[in-house]
């Protein structure tokens, strides 16, 4: 789903859970929702790395990221 704002100049877009599909994007803001289950075994670490790389590609390096999570399991190695 895509939500447009500011007469089409801005948008909020839900994206895939596949890190490969996100590679190369240039976001201006990213909300990382519920990162506690992002594990190595389900490509969560790769997803976080792709988002970080994409954030550095934005114009003037101005991308903002915000991670939201519930309580994580200690020792689980989530993002």
N, C-alpha and C positions, 0 to 999 in steps of 0.2 A: 504494500500500500504506500502511496505517496501523497503527502499533504502539502499543498502549495500555499505560499503566503507572499505578502508584499508584491501583489500584482504579478505573480509568477517568477519573481526574481529570487525567491528563497523556497526551500523545500525541506521537508522531513521525510526520510525514506527508510522504511524497514528493509533490512538486507538479509541475504542468505547466511547460513551458518557455515558455509564453506570458505576457508581461508583463501584458497586458490581463486575463487570467484571475486574476492574483494581486492586482490593484489592490483596495485597501480592507481587506486582511487586517490582523490585529493580533497578530503573532507575539510570543512571549516570547524565542525564540532562533532564529537562522537560521544554518545552515552553508552557505556558498556554495562548492560543490565545483567544482574545476577551472575557475577563472575566466580562465585564460590564453587560451582561445578565445572569450571573451565580447567580441565586436567590435561596432562600430556597424553593420556590414553584416548581422549576424545577430541584431539587437535585443539584444545583450549589454549595451550602455550603458543602454538603456531598462529592461531587467530590473533592473540594479543600482540605477537611480533609483527604480523602484517599490518595491524591497525597502527602500531607505533611507527613503522616505516612509512605508511601512507601519510600519517600526520606530519612527518618531517618534509614531505613533498609539497605541502600546501604553499600558497603564495605567502611569501615573507615569513614562513614558519609560524603562522599565527593560529594553527589548529588548537582547539581546547578539547581535552578529554576528561570524562567524569566516569568513574567506576562505582557502581552501586552493588552492594552485596548484603546478604544475610550472614549470620555467623558461619564461619568456615570450620572444617574439621582440622585440628592441628595435626601436622604430619602428612596431610593428604596431598600437599604440593599443588594447590590450586593457584590460579593467577592472582 
